[in-house]
Amino acid sequence: MPLTPDDEIRSREELAAFLSDLHQEYLRRGHEWENGTLDRFLEALAAWTKDSDGWYQNFGKELPADGDWTFLARALQAATVYE
């Protein structure tokens, strides 16, 4: 389930499957997560996003310039009301 530095999600379907797996992982072991509450999770998500260029550099990679940041932002926002 964890993404390695060489893994890529290449489609909306793969992203949806990854998120579903992440949800199942939370249900199984969320009590072990460093950021197991929504407020801590969102805070960590914002911090990692801001500093993600460093993560990529640590693995000899470049931050994807063509990522669809708006799609991800819309998905996160939609999850606040979508059933």
ZIWO-V920630 format. One record per run of one state. SS is the DSSP state (hx for helix, st for strand, lp for the rest). FROM is the first residue (numbers start at 1). TO is the last residue. If there is no record, write none. Layout:
ss: {SS,SS}
from: {FROM,FROM}
to: {TO,TO}
This chain:
ss: {lp,hx,lp,hx,lp,hx,lp}
from: {1,12,33,38,59,69,79}
to: {11,32,37,58,68,78,83}
